[in-house]
């Protein structure tokens, strides 16, 4: 079982990365907050599920099913928002940031 304090820290770091990426590609402030908050809540939810199901054992060196799920959980909210925005060349940058940072931070911290 992973400590909740560490889960919250990892989710917060990912949410900040999503918000910064959204800021860099000039998303509207409302969508920026929704994307960051959504990534935070989805990561907390996913880690709660992974803790309850005991999916935190590594299946390859340093990577567990719980970690891989963070890739999707970190990217889901910004990716959904990117679909609703008008087509811009960099609209998926926040989703990529959320997925990659979510995975890397969860592998490193957790």
Residue frames as a rotation matrix with the C-alpha (Angstrom) as fourth column:
UNK 1
0.582 0.813 0.000 0.00
0.813 -0.582 0.000 0.00
0.000 0.000 -1.000 0.00
UNK 2
-0.420 -0.702 0.575 1.35
0.699 -0.654 -0.288 3.39
0.579 0.281 0.766 -1.01
UNK 3
-0.472 0.179 -0.863 1.05
0.718 -0.489 -0.495 6.26
-0.511 -0.853 0.102 1.47
UNK 4
0.486 0.803 0.346 -1.58
0.866 -0.389 -0.313 8.87
-0.117 0.452 -0.885 0.57
UNK 5
0.543 -0.353 -0.762 0.78
-0.001 -0.907 0.420 11.76
-0.840 -0.227 -0.493 1.21
UNK 6
-0.564 -0.822 0.072 3.06
0.007 0.083 0.997 10.52
-0.826 0.563 -0.042 -1.56
UNK 7
-0.304 0.556 0.774 0.12
0.931 0.346 0.117 9.90
-0.202 0.756 -0.623 -3.91
UNK 8
0.740 0.599 -0.306 -1.13
0.555 -0.801 -0.227 13.45
-0.381 -0.002 -0.924 -3.38
UNK 9
0.124 -0.786 -0.605 2.37
-0.196 -0.617 0.762 14.84
-0.973 0.024 -0.230 -4.03
UNK 10
-0.736 -0.412 0.537 2.69
0.369 0.420 0.829 12.89
-0.567 0.808 -0.157 -7.29
UNK 11
0.081 0.859 0.506 -0.79
0.992 -0.022 -0.123 13.95
-0.094 0.512 -0.854 -8.42
UNK 12
0.714 0.166 -0.680 -0.05
0.265 -0.963 0.043 17.59
-0.648 -0.211 -0.732 -7.58
UNK 13
-0.327 -0.901 -0.287 3.22
-0.115 -0.263 0.958 17.59
-0.938 0.346 -0.018 -9.53
UNK 14
-0.651 0.152 0.744 1.42
0.716 0.449 0.534 16.12
-0.253 0.880 -0.401 -12.54
UNK 15
0.450 0.893 0.003 -1.40
0.864 -0.435 -0.253 18.65
-0.224 0.116 -0.968 -12.28
UNK 16
0.417 -0.396 -0.818 1.10
-0.059 -0.910 0.410 21.52
-0.907 -0.123 -0.403 -12.21
UNK 17
-0.689 -0.692 0.215 2.85
0.127 0.176 0.976 20.09
-0.713 0.700 -0.034 -15.29
UNK 18
-0.238 0.705 0.668 -0.48
0.969 0.224 0.108 19.92
-0.073 0.672 -0.737 -17.13
UNK 19
0.701 0.545 -0.460 -1.35
0.557 -0.821 -0.125 23.48
-0.446 -0.169 -0.879 -16.12
UNK 20
0.012 -0.783 -0.622 2.07
-0.154 -0.616 0.772 24.81
-0.988 0.086 -0.128 -17.18
UNK 21
-0.776 -0.255 0.576 1.84
0.464 0.388 0.796 23.02
-0.427 0.886 -0.183 -20.53
UNK 22
0.158 0.921 0.357 -1.67
0.986 -0.128 -0.106 24.43
-0.052 0.369 -0.928 -21.04
UNK 23
0.608 -0.020 -0.794 -0.38
0.214 -0.959 0.188 27.89
-0.765 -0.284 -0.579 -20.16
UNK 24
-0.437 -0.885 -0.163 2.46
-0.016 -0.174 0.985 27.58
-0.899 0.433 0.062 -22.68
UNK 25
-0.806 0.180 0.563 0.08
0.591 0.268 0.761 26.68
-0.014 0.946 -0.323 -25.51
UNK 26
-0.946 0.323 0.034 -2.27
-0.324 -0.945 -0.034 29.48
0.021 -0.043 0.999 -24.43
UNK 27
-0.459 0.843 -0.280 -5.32
0.705 0.537 0.463 27.58
0.541 0.016 -0.841 -23.33
UNK 28
0.114 0.602 0.790 -8.10
-0.259 -0.750 0.609 29.62
0.959 -0.274 0.070 -21.78
UNK 29
-0.638 -0.431 0.638 -7.73
-0.682 -0.071 -0.728 29.90
0.359 -0.900 -0.249 -17.99
UNK 30
0.261 0.821 0.507 -10.94
-0.931 0.354 -0.094 27.93
-0.257 -0.447 0.857 -17.39
UNK 31
0.855 0.043 -0.516 -9.74
-0.295 0.860 -0.416 24.99
0.426 0.508 0.748 -19.49
UNK 32
-0.183 -0.983 -0.014 -6.31
-0.374 0.082 -0.924 25.18
0.909 -0.164 -0.382 -17.89
UNK 33
-0.467 0.080 0.881 -7.83
-0.884 -0.002 -0.468 24.79
-0.036 -0.997 0.071 -14.41
UNK 34
0.634 0.760 0.142 -10.16
-0.739 0.650 -0.180 22.00
-0.229 0.009 0.973 -15.55
UNK 35
0.591 -0.474 -0.653 -7.30
-0.258 0.655 -0.710 20.09
0.764 0.588 0.265 -17.20
UNK 36
-0.496 -0.840 0.221 -4.99
-0.448 0.030 -0.893 20.39
0.744 -0.542 -0.391 -14.18
UNK 37
-0.310 0.473 0.825 -7.74
-0.920 0.069 -0.386 19.62
-0.239 -0.878 0.414 -11.68
UNK 38
0.737 0.615 -0.281 -9.00
-0.673 0.703 -0.230 16.73
0.056 0.359 0.932 -13.76
UNK 39
0.168 -0.776 -0.607 -5.52
-0.242 0.565 -0.789 15.21
0.955 0.280 -0.093 -13.98
UNK 40
-0.665 -0.408 0.625 -5.13
-0.659 -0.073 -0.749 15.58
0.351 -0.910 -0.220 -10.21
UNK 41
0.031 0.790 0.612 -8.47
-0.914 0.270 -0.302 13.93
-0.404 -0.551 0.731 -9.43
UNK 42
0.776 0.243 -0.582 -8.04
-0.528 0.755 -0.389 11.14
0.344 0.609 0.714 -11.97
UNK 43
-0.195 -0.917 -0.348 -4.60
-0.320 0.395 -0.861 10.30
0.927 -0.056 -0.371 -10.60
UNK 44
-0.616 0.047 0.786 -5.93
-0.786 0.025 -0.618 10.19
-0.049 -0.999 0.021 -7.05
UNK 45
0.454 0.878 0.148 -8.80
-0.838 0.478 -0.263 7.97
-0.302 -0.004 0.953 -8.17
UNK 46
0.576 -0.288 -0.765 -6.56
-0.420 0.699 -0.579 5.65
0.702 0.655 0.281 -10.15
UNK 47
-0.531 -0.847 0.027 -4.09
-0.423 0.237 -0.875 5.26
0.734 -0.476 -0.484 -7.28
UNK 48
-0.271 0.535 0.800 -6.95
-0.907 0.136 -0.399 4.51
-0.322 -0.834 0.449 -4.89
UNK 49
0.790 0.548 -0.276 -8.07
-0.613 0.716 -0.333 1.73
0.015 0.433 0.901 -7.24
UNK 50
0.257 -0.784 -0.566 -4.48
-0.304 0.490 -0.817 0.46
0.918 0.381 -0.112 -7.66
UNK 51
-0.633 -0.453 0.628 -3.95
-0.712 0.022 -0.702 0.45
0.304 -0.891 -0.336 -3.89
UNK 52
0.103 0.791 0.602 -7.20
-0.888 0.347 -0.303 -1.40
-0.449 -0.503 0.738 -3.28
UNK 53
0.920 0.267 -0.286 -6.48
-0.384 0.761 -0.524 -3.98
0.078 0.592 0.802 -5.97
UNK 54
0.485 -0.821 0.302 -2.80
-0.063 0.311 0.948 -4.38
-0.872 -0.479 0.099 -4.94
UNK 55
0.849 -0.144 0.508 -1.51
0.527 0.177 -0.831 -3.39
0.029 0.974 0.227 -8.38
UNK 56
0.842 -0.538 0.037 1.65
-0.538 -0.834 0.126 -1.76
-0.037 -0.126 -0.991 -7.05
UNK 57
0.361 -0.739 0.568 4.02
0.109 0.639 0.762 -4.71
-0.926 -0.214 0.311 -7.52
UNK 58
-0.073 -0.495 -0.866 6.51
-0.810 -0.477 0.341 -4.22
-0.582 0.726 -0.366 -10.33
UNK 59
0.814 0.327 0.479 5.94
0.010 0.818 -0.575 -6.37
-0.580 0.473 0.663 -13.42
UNK 60
0.478 -0.832 0.281 9.18
0.603 0.078 -0.794 -5.07
0.639 0.550 0.539 -14.96
UNK 61
-0.346 -0.712 -0.611 11.97
0.933 -0.190 -0.306 -3.33
0.102 -0.676 0.730 -13.13
UNK 62
-0.900 -0.072 -0.431 10.55
0.269 -0.869 -0.416 -0.26
-0.344 -0.490 0.801 -11.34
UNK 63
-0.713 0.672 -0.198 7.21
-0.655 -0.538 0.531 -0.26
0.250 0.508 0.824 -13.23
UNK 64
-0.794 0.548 0.265 3.88
0.236 0.678 -0.696 -1.53
-0.561 -0.490 -0.668 -11.91
UNK 65
-0.349 0.783 0.515 0.37
0.883 0.091 0.460 -1.66
0.313 0.616 -0.723 -13.32
UNK 66
0.476 0.511 -0.716 -0.43
0.765 -0.642 0.051 1.27
-0.433 -0.572 -0.696 -11.03
UNK 67
-0.309 -0.690 -0.655 2.36
0.141 -0.714 0.686 3.31
-0.940 0.120 0.318 -12.62
UNK 68
-0.899 -0.027 0.437 1.25
0.433 0.088 0.897 2.55
-0.062 0.996 -0.067 -16.17
UNK 69
0.066 0.997 0.042 -2.32
0.991 -0.070 0.112 3.57
0.114 0.035 -0.993 -15.31
UNK 70
0.178 -0.081 -0.981 -0.94
0.462 -0.873 0.156 6.97
-0.869 -0.481 -0.118 -14.29
UNK 71
-0.881 -0.459 0.113 0.07
0.276 -0.307 0.911 7.51
-0.384 0.833 0.398 -17.92
UNK 72
-0.487 0.787 0.379 -3.59
0.660 0.048 0.749 7.35
0.571 0.615 -0.543 -18.91
UNK 73
0.324 0.660 -0.677 -4.96
0.943 -0.283 0.175 9.08
-0.076 -0.696 -0.714 -15.82
UNK 74
-0.228 -0.505 -0.832 -2.63
0.442 -0.815 0.374 12.06
-0.868 -0.282 0.409 -16.24
UNK 75
-0.973 -0.229 -0.006 -3.47
0.082 -0.372 0.925 12.47
-0.214 0.900 0.381 -19.92
UNK 76
-0.475 0.842 0.257 -7.23
0.880 0.455 0.135 11.80
-0.004 0.290 -0.957 -19.94
UNK 77
0.316 0.675 -0.666 -8.65
0.663 -0.660 -0.354 15.15
-0.679 -0.330 -0.656 -18.78
UNK 78
-0.180 -0.387 -0.904 -6.43
-0.324 -0.845 0.426 17.37
-0.929 0.369 0.027 -20.96
UNK 79
-0.960 -0.149 0.238 -6.95
0.151 0.440 0.885 15.05
-0.236 0.886 -0.400 -23.94
UNK 80
-0.164 0.976 0.146 -10.73
0.969 0.187 -0.161 15.33
-0.184 0.115 -0.976 -23.60
UNK 81
0.392 0.263 -0.882 -10.46
0.262 -0.951 -0.167 19.11
-0.882 -0.166 -0.441 -23.39
UNK 82
-0.614 -0.690 -0.384 -8.18
-0.222 -0.317 0.922 19.17
-0.758 0.651 0.042 -26.43
UNK 83
-0.698 0.426 0.576 -10.92
0.706 0.545 0.452 17.48
-0.122 0.722 -0.681 -28.45
UNK 84
0.335 0.926 -0.176 -13.37
0.888 -0.372 -0.269 20.27
-0.315 -0.067 -0.947 -27.67
UNK 85
0.069 -0.389 -0.919 -10.98
0.039 -0.919 0.392 23.12
-0.997 -0.062 -0.048 -28.52
UNK 86
0.906 0.162 -0.390 -10.62
-0.354 -0.215 -0.910 24.52
-0.231 0.963 -0.137 -31.98
UNK 87
0.770 -0.611 0.182 -7.86
0.637 0.723 -0.268 22.86
0.032 0.322 0.946 -33.95
UNK 88
0.741 -0.672 0.009 -4.49
-0.670 -0.739 0.069 24.28
-0.039 -0.057 -0.998 -32.99
UNK 89
0.336 -0.656 -0.676 -1.14
-0.414 0.542 -0.731 22.69
0.846 0.525 -0.090 -33.72
UNK 90
-0.693 -0.721 0.003 -0.19
-0.260 0.246 -0.934 22.26
0.673 -0.648 -0.358 -30.05
UNK 91
0.129 0.867 0.480 -3.52
-0.815 -0.183 0.550 21.32
0.565 -0.463 0.683 -28.50
UNK 92
0.787 0.185 -0.589 -2.29
0.049 0.933 0.358 17.90
0.615 -0.310 0.725 -27.30
UNK 93
-0.230 -0.954 0.190 0.79
-0.142 -0.161 -0.977 19.23
0.963 -0.251 -0.099 -25.47
UNK 94
-0.199 0.162 0.967 -0.97
-0.963 -0.214 -0.162 19.33
0.181 -0.963 0.198 -22.05
UNK 95
0.851 0.521 0.068 -2.19
-0.525 0.843 0.113 15.74
0.002 -0.132 0.991 -22.54
UNK 96
0.510 -0.751 -0.420 1.32
0.172 0.567 -0.805 14.58
0.843 0.339 0.418 -23.45
UNK 97
-0.401 -0.650 0.645 2.75
-0.501 -0.434 -0.749 16.41
0.767 -0.624 -0.151 -20.45
UNK 98
0.197 0.573 0.796 0.15
-0.980 0.118 0.158 14.89
-0.003 -0.811 0.585 -18.12
UNK 99
0.949 0.180 -0.260 0.73
-0.214 0.971 -0.109 11.38
0.233 0.159 0.959 -19.37
UNK 100
0.281 -0.930 -0.238 4.52
0.224 0.304 -0.926 11.50
0.933 0.207 0.294 -19.38
UNK 101
-0.459 -0.430 0.778 4.92
-0.601 -0.495 -0.628 13.40
0.654 -0.756 -0.031 -16.11
UNK 102
0.470 0.715 0.518 2.25
-0.879 0.324 0.350 11.23
0.082 -0.620 0.781 -14.50
UNK 103
0.885 -0.188 -0.426 4.15
0.099 0.970 -0.222 8.07
0.454 0.154 0.877 -15.44
UNK 104
-0.011 -1.000 0.026 7.64
0.208 -0.028 -0.978 9.35
0.978 -0.005 0.208 -14.66
UNK 105
-0.303 -0.077 0.950 6.75
-0.774 -0.562 -0.292 10.96
0.556 -0.824 0.111 -11.33
UNK 106
0.674 0.626 0.394 4.84
-0.738 0.543 0.400 7.89
0.036 -0.560 0.828 -10.19
UNK 107
0.707 -0.531 -0.468 7.75
0.304 0.825 -0.477 5.62
0.639 0.195 0.744 -11.13
UNK 108
-0.293 -0.896 0.335 10.22
0.054 -0.365 -0.929 7.88
0.954 -0.255 0.156 -9.32
UNK 109
-0.385 0.175 0.906 8.18
-0.822 -0.510 -0.251 8.81
0.418 -0.842 0.341 -6.24
UNK 110
0.494 0.685 0.535 6.11
-0.844 0.525 0.107 5.70
-0.208 -0.505 0.838 -5.78
